[in-house]
Amino acid sequence: MLDHQQKYSGKPIEEVEYFFADQALKQKTFAHEETQQKSNLSSDIEHIVKKAKKSLGAEQVEASKNSKVKGIRKNRLQEKEALRKEEAFYLGTEDQSTGVEKAEEEMETKSSSGPSKTQLLRQKQKEMMENAKGKRS
């Protein structure tokens, strides 16, 4: 016996035949169900397409180009005005003055707390240059 036939060894022939008949019946049933599902799917798709075409036809109203673009300029002006109001800033408000004062205070604290990183870097460079000159002489 072949490897895939080992599961039938030691069983009566009637049981093996019953097994094959049962498998064939299951395949036919499955094939029928699969065909039915494909048919249902295609009919659903056709129904959706018809419904979409019908709704598209109802929505399409013949309008002239002039009527379609009639309000564009007005809408554009309204949008620009809304953006101006949204992006506007007001001079002399407390929020901005405190923000400026905070920035000035931060600058003062940085300068009063010690030399900045760039100042330290320059100082180190000068020291290195002096050391290099001293070694040459």
TAMOPE-V956182 format. One record per pair of residues at least 4 apart in sequence whose ideal C-beta (glycine too) atoms are under 8 Angstrom apart, sorted by the first residue. I is the first residue (numbers start at 1). J is the second residue. Records with the same first field share a line. If there is no record, write none. Layout:
I = J + J
This chain:
1 = 5 + 6 + 8 + 9
2 = 6
5 = 9
8 = 16 + 19
11 = 15 + 16
12 = 16
13 = 17
14 = 18
15 = 19
16 = 20
17 = 21
18 = 22
19 = 23
20 = 24
21 = 25
22 = 26
23 = 27
24 = 28
25 = 29
26 = 30
27 = 31
28 = 32
29 = 33
30 = 34
31 = 35
32 = 36
33 = 37
34 = 38
35 = 39
36 = 40
37 = 41
38 = 42
39 = 43
40 = 44
41 = 45
42 = 46
43 = 47
44 = 48
45 = 49
46 = 50
47 = 51
48 = 52
49 = 53
50 = 54
51 = 55
52 = 56
53 = 57
54 = 58
55 = 59
56 = 60
63 = 67 + 68
64 = 68
65 = 69
66 = 70
71 = 75
72 = 76
73 = 77
74 = 78
75 = 79
76 = 80
77 = 81
78 = 82
79 = 83
80 = 84
81 = 85
82 = 86
83 = 87
84 = 88
89 = 96
90 = 96
91 = 96
92 = 96 + 97
93 = 97
94 = 98
95 = 99
96 = 100
97 = 101
98 = 102
99 = 103
100 = 104
101 = 105
102 = 106
103 = 107
104 = 108
105 = 109
106 = 110
107 = 111
108 = 112
109 = 113
110 = 116
111 = 116
115 = 119 + 120 + 123
116 = 120
117 = 121
118 = 122
119 = 123
120 = 124
121 = 125
122 = 126
123 = 127
124 = 128
125 = 129
126 = 130
127 = 131
128 = 132
129 = 133
130 = 134
131 = 135
132 = 136
133 = 137
